[in-house]
Amino acid sequence: MQIRTQQLQAVAGVTVSIDGDTLNAENAKEFIDCLQPLIEQNPLLIIDMQALKFVDSAGLGALLSCLRSMEKKQGQLKLVGLGEKVRALLDLVRMNRIFSIYETQEEALASR
């Protein structure tokens, strides 16, 4: 898994793009380890999930872990660009009620 970051100019925050089509038990720990420094340094974290085609329970756990870390420090975590299958999974397990989900980065930024 490769994670690309883009510093947001208008606000103190960062966008993370996941290069890879799965977030699962094989890479969930790596995902958390890569995001932890970004969580510590930024009040806003936008995760662009366009490339993801599959997320398993470990991947959901990793996302929840990141969300808890952001909330603990009074920060915000927002998800954007969810594909149809990933969105359906989040809806099915009702995590759409926990996460702030947007179609685009612009929408996520406007919701601040």
C-alpha positions as CSV (number, residue, x, y, z in Angstrom):
1,M,0.0,0.0,0.0
2,Q,1.2,3.4,-0.8
3,I,-0.2,6.6,0.7
4,R,0.1,10.0,-1.0
5,T,-0.5,13.2,0.9
6,Q,-1.5,16.7,-0.2
7,Q,-1.3,19.6,2.2
8,L,-4.4,21.7,2.1
9,Q,-3.6,25.4,1.6
10,A,-6.8,27.0,2.8
11,V,-7.0,25.1,6.0
12,A,-4.6,23.3,8.3
13,G,-5.1,19.8,7.1
14,V,-4.0,17.1,4.7
15,T,-5.6,14.8,2.1
16,V,-4.5,11.2,2.0
17,S,-4.9,9.2,-1.2
18,I,-4.7,5.4,-0.9
19,D,-2.9,3.7,-3.8
20,G,-4.2,0.2,-3.8
21,D,-7.6,-1.3,-4.2
22,T,-8.0,-3.0,-0.8
23,L,-7.8,-2.0,2.8
24,N,-7.8,-5.3,4.7
25,A,-6.1,-7.4,7.3
26,E,-2.9,-7.6,5.3
27,N,-2.3,-3.8,5.3
28,A,-4.6,-2.3,8.0
29,K,-1.7,-1.9,10.5
30,E,0.5,-0.3,7.8
31,F,-2.4,2.1,7.1
32,I,-2.7,3.1,10.7
33,D,1.1,3.4,11.1
34,C,1.3,5.7,8.0
35,L,-1.6,7.9,9.1
36,Q,-0.6,8.3,12.8
37,P,2.0,11.1,12.2
38,L,-0.5,12.9,10.0
39,I,-3.2,12.6,12.7
40,E,-0.8,14.0,15.3
41,Q,0.2,17.0,13.1
42,N,-3.1,18.0,11.5
43,P,-6.5,19.1,12.8
44,L,-8.2,17.9,9.6
45,L,-7.6,14.6,7.7
46,I,-9.5,13.9,4.5
47,I,-9.1,10.3,3.3
48,D,-9.7,10.0,-0.5
49,M,-10.9,6.4,-1.0
50,Q,-11.5,6.5,-4.8
51,A,-9.0,3.7,-5.5
52,L,-10.4,1.3,-2.9
53,K,-12.6,-1.4,-4.3
54,F,-12.7,-3.6,-1.1
55,V,-12.6,-3.0,2.7
56,D,-12.8,-5.9,5.1
57,S,-13.5,-5.8,8.9
58,A,-9.8,-5.1,9.7
59,G,-9.9,-2.2,7.2
60,L,-13.0,-0.8,8.9
61,G,-11.2,-1.2,12.2
62,A,-8.3,0.8,10.9
63,L,-10.5,3.6,9.8
64,L,-12.3,3.6,13.2
65,S,-9.0,3.7,14.9
66,C,-7.9,6.8,12.9
67,L,-11.3,8.4,13.6
68,R,-11.0,7.8,17.3
69,S,-7.5,9.3,17.3
70,M,-8.7,12.4,15.5
71,E,-11.7,12.9,17.8
72,K,-9.5,12.4,20.9
73,K,-7.5,15.5,19.8
74,Q,-10.6,17.4,18.8
75,G,-9.7,17.0,15.1
76,Q,-11.9,16.0,12.1
77,L,-11.6,13.0,9.8
78,K,-13.6,12.9,6.6
79,L,-14.0,10.3,3.9
80,V,-14.4,11.2,0.2
81,G,-14.7,9.4,-3.1
82,L,-16.1,6.1,-1.8
83,G,-16.8,3.6,-4.5
84,E,-20.2,1.9,-4.8
85,K,-19.1,-1.3,-3.0
86,V,-17.3,0.4,-0.2
87,R,-20.2,2.9,0.4
88,A,-22.6,-0.1,0.4
89,L,-20.5,-1.8,3.1
90,L,-20.4,1.3,5.3
91,D,-24.2,1.7,4.9
92,L,-24.7,-2.0,5.7
93,V,-22.8,-1.9,9.0
94,R,-24.2,1.6,9.7
95,M,-20.8,3.3,9.8
96,N,-22.2,5.9,7.5
97,R,-23.6,7.3,10.8
98,I,-20.2,7.5,12.4
99,F,-18.1,8.8,9.6
100,S,-18.4,12.1,7.8
101,I,-18.7,11.0,4.1
102,Y,-18.6,13.3,1.1
103,E,-18.5,12.9,-2.6
104,T,-15.6,15.3,-3.2
105,Q,-12.8,17.0,-1.3
106,E,-14.4,20.3,-2.0
107,E,-17.6,19.2,-0.3
108,A,-15.6,18.0,2.7
109,L,-13.8,21.3,3.0
110,A,-17.0,23.3,2.7
111,S,-18.5,21.3,5.6
112,R,-16.0,22.6,8.1
